[in-house]
Amino acid sequence: MKILAPIVFLLLGAASAAAGEIYGTVSEGGKPLAAGVAVRVACAGASAEGATDAYGAYSVKVAGTGKCSLTIPSLPGTPSLAVNVYEKSARYDLTVSRAGGKATLARK
């Protein structure tokens, strides 16, 4: 039983080490996106969702790292952007532009 406890702590530490966070702001036309707009981050085998606040700020913690995809599903065309999620937080300030009835995401 005494051997089992350190193994459990090691496994929990390894699981938390593979988690990351993406945060930043989303704006369109120089103005923040409305509050409550969903922001989704999907990595291999893991996904998580957050929402913008009144200032267009968002924060999403996901149980995965590496190359991931950030999407805003409520915008026309479900725009997405490739992002890198690390064990430490990464900031992505984004702008939305629209053309031909579809929205696109770009980093500021």
N, C-alpha and C positions, 0 to 999 in steps of 0.2 A: 504494500500500500504506500510506503514511503517513497518507493521508486516511481509510482504512478503519478504523484503530484507534480514532480519536476517535468515529466513528459507532457502532461496536460498544459502546463505553463509555457513550455517551448512551442507546442502546437498553437496555442492562442497567440503567442507573440509572432509566429510566422504568418498567421492569418491576418493579423492587424498590420503587419509590415507590407502586405500586398494591397493595402488600401491607399487611395489618393483623393485629392480634392481639387476641383476646378472652381474658380470664382471670378467675378468681374462684373462688368456692366454691359447692357445691350441698349443701343440707341438706334433711332431711325430719323433721318433728317435733322440731326443735332439735338433731338429730344429723346428722353428715356422712354423705353417701351412701357406700356401700361403695367400696373401691378397685377400679379396673379398669372402672368404668361408662363407656361410650363417650359422648362429647359431640361432636356434629357441628355445624359451621357451614357454611352454604351461601349463597353470594352469586351474583350473576348470572354464570354461566359458570365458577365456581370453588367447590370445596368442600374441606374438610379435617376431620380427626377427631383428637381427643385423648381422654384418659381421666382419670378422677379418681384421686387418690392416697388414702392412708389417712386424710387429713384432709378429704376431699371437695373438694380443690383441683384445678383443671384449667387448662390453657392450650392454646389452639388458634391456630395461625398459618395464615392463609388468604391466597391470592393474589388478593385482591379487596377492594374497599372499598365503602361505601355501605350501603344497607338490605339486611340479610341475615336468615337464619333460623337460630336455634340450637335443635337438637333433642337429645333423649336417647332414642335409638331402642329401648333395652331396656326402658323403662318402659311400662306398659299404656297404649294409646292414642297412643303416640309423641308425647309433649307437645312443643310448640315455643313459641318466644318470638321476636318480632321484635327484632332488635338492630341497632345502627349500628356498623359497622366503620370505623375511621379509620386513617390512616397510623401514628398513635401507638397504643399499647396502650390498650384500654378495659376497665375492670373491671365485671363483672356477677356480683354475688353473688345466687344464686338459691335459692328454696325450692320444694319439691315438695309438693303437696297432692293427696289422692285423694278422689274422690267418684264414686259409681256405677260403681266398677270401672275408672275412668280416672284418669290422673294429669294434673295441670296444673302449669305452671311460672309463677312470678311472681318479679319482682325484689324483693329485700329492701328 
